[in-house]
Amino acid sequence: MRRADDGRVPWRSSAAVAGIQVIGSAFASRGQPERLGLDVAAYVLLLLGPAMLLLRHRHPVAVTTGTAAVALVYLVIGYPYGPVFVSVVVAFFAAVAAGHRRPAWIALGILYAAHLLVGHWLYRWLPGAADRADWARELGTAAWLLAIVTGAEVLRVRREQAVQSRLAREEAERRRVNEERLRIARELHDVLAHSISVINVQAGVALALMDDHPEQARTALTTIKSASKEALGEVRQVLDTLRAPDGSAPRSPAPGLDRLPELTEQAAAAGLAVDTRTVGAPVALSPGADLAAFRIVQEALTNVVRHSRSRTAHVVIEYGPEHLELRVDDGGPAATTHDSGGGNGLVGMRERVAALGGSVEAGPRGDGGYRVRARLPLTRAAAVAEAEESR
């Protein structure tokens, strides 16, 4: 069935129905001498139903009612039984497929009830008319009507299931696109926020020392060059992943905790001394958990550089039997307000950790400092990594 709003007129199917009704009724009339022969009026009625079918997509209820009325008039006059019901069946299917179940059922029920009334009651009062009752034929007609209703309902259910399946696929695709967009946004934010913070600090140092201490200004500019090169490399890696038509993996590995010394060096170049400490026996992390841990520490150190007057930060990496805990502390006080609820960096942290089944806490300490604390469940992270690899 074509949709009712596609603007097309079903010429071919309507013409096919017209041919079936005219030719089939002509053949059927030969074995029914008790019925009236086909005349001009009969052929007009046989063609009127298919003509109505041209509008069945735009006006399904009206066409169903009209074809049923034409078929009833045809039978009441006494013309031979035959495929006169084909146009009614097609109109009924179109109405049910368009969502007009109840009107279609009512029209079909009225047609059958009126046919029984005329055939078994009205004719008895006509002079010289014999009882037209043929219960075997009527039971066969009822069976055909039941089959038609069942087929229409099966068609409707299958169409609804197909629509629901398509909507589910589209929703899954939208969700996948949104997740990928958020992942890329987190990656770009983490890369650019850290590197640009270092560049901003060193640019200020270079401007302050340019006139009186040009050698120290040169050192700051060298740090800016190194940080910008690192940022460009990571941004290029993210963009290469976007450009890959087959979604292939990036050529360079994603950063992990093994690159923590690079973070401390970049923080030191920005004037922040970072003390790192590892508690417990290190274990191999899944790529997703390793990247999340690296980005959490990177974002936390970036926030210290941008928002704290403290020039020292303490990073603790604690390996437990089931969890990896990360803590990043600075002594404060705050140079600008830490956003513990809605900042993009903290939102990105929470999204990363939530995907692995963990949690993040960020807020001021009682002594005036600030702490970021994240817990990553190692078992859940491994399961997520295995699922990603299986895809």
C-alpha positions, 0 to 999 in steps of 0.5 A: 500500500502506498501512503495516502500523502504521496500524491500518486493515483493508483491507476494500475491497481484500480484498472486491474480490479475493474478487469477482474470484476467485469470479466469474472462476473461475466464468467460467473453469470453463466452458472447462475441462471436464477439471477438476472443477466448482466446489462448496462446497469450491471457493468456500470456498477461493476466499474463504479467500485474500481473508479472509486478506488482511485481515491482510496489513499486520500479518502479511505473511509469514504471509498470503503463505504462507497464500494460497499454500497455499490456492491450491495446495490448490485446484489439487491438488484439480483445480478449474479454473484462474482468478484464484485467484492474485490473493490470492497476488499481493496478499499477495506485493506487501504482503510485498515492500513491507513489506520481507520480500522473501526469505520472499515469494519463497520462498512464491511459488517453493514454490507454483509448484514444488509445482504443477509437481510435482503436475501432472506427477508425482503425477497419473501415479500416480493410477488413471485420471488422465491426464497433466495436463501443459500446457507452454504453460500452465505457461510462461505461468504462469511468465511471469506469476510473473516479471512479478509479481516484477519489478513487486514489485521495481520497487514496492519500489525506487520506495518506497525512492527516495521514502523516501530523497528525503523523508529528504533533503528533511527533512535539507536543511530541518533543515540550513537551519533550523539554519543560519538559527538559527545566523545569527540567534544570531550576529547577536544575540550581535554586536549585544548583546555590543558594546552591552551592554559599552558600557552596562556600562562607562558605567554603572560610570562613571556610578555612580562620578561620580554624586555628585561629578561629575554632569555627567560622569555625565550624559555617561555616561548619554547614551552608555548611551541612545545605545548602547541605542537602537542595539542595539534598532534592530538587534535589531528588524531581526533580529526583523523578518526572523524575522517576515517570512512570505515571508522578504523582506529587511529594510527597512534595509541590513545594517551594513558597513565603512562604519559603522566610524566608529560603532564607533570612536565607541561604543568611545571612549564606553566609554573605548577609543581606536581607531586605524584604518588602511586598506592598499590600494585599497578594493574593493566587498564583497559584502553577506555579506563586508561584514557579516562584516567589520563583525561581526569588528571589532565583536566584536574591539573588544568583547573589548578593552573587556571583557577588556583593560586597554589603552585603545587598539586598532589596526584594520588593514583591508588590501585585497589582490588576492584577500583582505581581511585584518582585524587588531585589536590591543590592547596588553594586559595582559589584565584577564580571560582571553581565550577563544581557543577556545570563546567565543561571539563567536570561534565566531561569527567562525569560522562567518561566515568559514568560510561565505565560505571564509576563516580566523580566528586569535585569540590573545595576542602575544609582547609581552603584547597580543592580536590577532584576524586574519581573512582573507576571500577576495574571490572566494569571498565574491562567489560566495557572494553571487551564490548567495544572490541567485539563491535 
